[in-house]
């Protein structure tokens, strides 16, 4: 199991790639470059964590400025 911890403060400067971006629905994607990225968190349940695409519409996202911590669940 993977745990994700997120914060929600947003700022206004644009970040270079690779970067985290968030959609209006709450999907957070780690973008390697424009249009190429992997889902880290999805509040809308539209995508599975780890879903990768090379055709993301980055206009549907905005830069995400907060930290995300990933760690394995220890049983």
C-alpha positions, -999 to 999 in steps of 0.1 A, spaced: 0 0 0 11 36 -7 2 66 15 1 101 1 1 133 21 -7 166 4 -11 202 12 -33 226 -7 -16 261 -7 -13 275 -43 12 302 -55 14 321 -88 48 315 -104 52 288 -131 75 259 -124 98 242 -149 95 205 -158 95 180 -142 68 194 -119 36 185 -101 3 198 -115 -33 195 -102 -66 195 -121 -98 211 -110 -111 176 -101 -81 171 -78 -60 148 -99 -23 154 -92 1 144 -119 39 143 -119 48 157 -154 81 147 -168 76 172 -196 46 188 -213 18 162 -219 38 133 -203 31 123 -168 20 98 -141 -9 101 -117 1 104 -80 -32 111 -65 -68 112 -78 -96 125 -57 -121 121 -86 -114 83 -90 -111 88 -127 -75 74 -129 -56 48 -110 -25 59 -91 4 51 -114 -16 57 -146 8 71 -172 -1 91 -203 19 109 -230 -12 129 -241 -23 149 -210 -38 183 -218 -17 204 -195 -41 233 -201 -65 214 -178 -39 216 -150 -22 242 -129 11 241 -111 10 224 -77 34 241 -52 31 220 -21 49 189 -11 37 153 -16 52 126 6 50 90 -7 57 61 15 49 24 17 24 13 43 41 -10 68 18 -38 79 
